[in-house]
Amino acid sequence: MTVAMTTAALVGGTQVVKGVSGYKAGQASAQSAMATAAYNKQISDINAKMEKDRGRITRSITERNAEVIADRASYDAFLIDRQVLEQEAQTAFDLQIAERQYDIFTSEKRAKWGTSGVTMQGSPATVAFADAHAAAVNLANIELRGAQAKSSIEQTAAMTRYKGKTDYNATMQQALLQQYASDIQRANIINEGNMNMYAGMSRAYQSKQQANAALIGGFSDAITAGVGAYGQAGGFKPPPKGN
């Protein structure tokens, strides 16, 4: 092998080594980019699943709270309804006591009038009539107060039921909004994971392209440098004449 050919081989080989090294570095970078992208996608999928579970659990808890609110309102209204029955019984009892007291008062007064020889004419009759009127007014007042108390209790029961339904609906709406927000967050996580995966694949592709370009450039540079070195070493000069 002539000196020119040896020089060309050495110079060209150096360029080939550079190209191969660049190719290997590019391939390693591509593999690293793909591995990173796959890892990030895996983490994103895990986060998305965790967000899905969180949204489901949060909604379940909120809906359960709504059911507790509704049950509590129903129970409170039931207790208030019992107060209505108790008020009716109390009113009936008060009327009975008032009527009994009036009967006792009237009987005692008539007995006193009888023993004293007073007849139910004139002033005694007027007094008796006034007593009866007062007793009737008293009984009417007792009935009125009882009816008012009953109405107030019934209104309280109705308001308790209404508030329970309102709070239940509001809590259920809150559960839906929480689920919706969780779904949006989960979609954002998935979208971000896909975008990161795409970016990683893009970097891996670029690294592979650079690796291929480095290998091709190495061979191209090897040929160019080898030819140049061969020429500089006199490889293209004609052999000497003579012997």
Disulfide bonds with the S-S distance in Angstrom:
none
